[in-house]
Amino acid sequence: MAQEESESSHWVVSADELGRLTELFIKFDGALDPTAIEPREAQIEFRKMLEIIYTEKVKPRFLSIDFNAFLRYARIECRQRAQSQFRQFPSP
């Protein structure tokens, strides 16, 4: 989720944020029972966190990226991180 810009390249989503998003993603996307309370709450928190990041960091700098595209990219990034951390994490 990094965006490189010539000399002023920096992360749009911090490593801490990405770590927390991945933890939440694992809780709901890898859940045996996705209808249970914990996975649903994790999914809600995941989306809220992404909405805040999008509103504060992405949208002001990247007008061409809409929230749904950012959400899809975040899910892909979190899935890849989860799969690299846990070999048995389900893949789509």
Buried (B, 14 or more C-beta within 10 A) or exposed (E): BEBEEEEEEEEBBEEEBBEBBBBBBBBBBBBEEBEEEEBBEBBEBBBEBBEEBBEEBBBEEBEEBEBEEBBEBBBEBBBEBBBEEEEEBEEE
